[in-house]
């Protein structure tokens, strides 16, 4: 029977699959550089701390683990992240920041939908807040919804409608976090637009 690296109170040890503890959500160093974060779609580097969320398989029996960078989980999967932080014996860097971010995500139910910002390439999309078309070339915030262990596209919101839709104006950090494709100039421009 194969072995697997599992969490114990003293760290990691080898155990048969039948001996694994039933831990729904956990932290561990990535064993390879092959897993991708479900939050940002970026690779989680080998040895980098990752957050694993255990979920039932949507189309088969058994369970699966979906992986996140801890910061991405704090933004997009706050409840399971907070459960894991309360139970873990692993030293988690920036624990207070992760807890604060996750609690903000829970306090404003639409914040976990943020998936970055971009310039609108056309004028067909409508804002999910005001229902008006989003002008070509204007800033828009991408939205996603969590469904069956993955994020599905959920439309857009005008940058100007952010406070009405998210019920808070404190969104810049998470918008920038998920806007990795923006150049440095575009990020500065987005910051100025949010401050205006």
Secondary structure, DSSP 8 states (H G I E B T S, - for coil): --EEEEEETTEEEEEEGGG----SEEEEE-SSS--B-TTT--B--TT-EEEEEEEE-SSSSSEEEEEE-HHHHHHH-HHHHHHHHHH--S--TTHHHHHHHHHHHHHSTTGGGEEEEEE-SSS--BBTTT--B--TTSEEEEEEEEETTEEEEEEEEEGGGHHHHHS-S--HHHHHHT-TTS-HHHHHHHHHHHH-
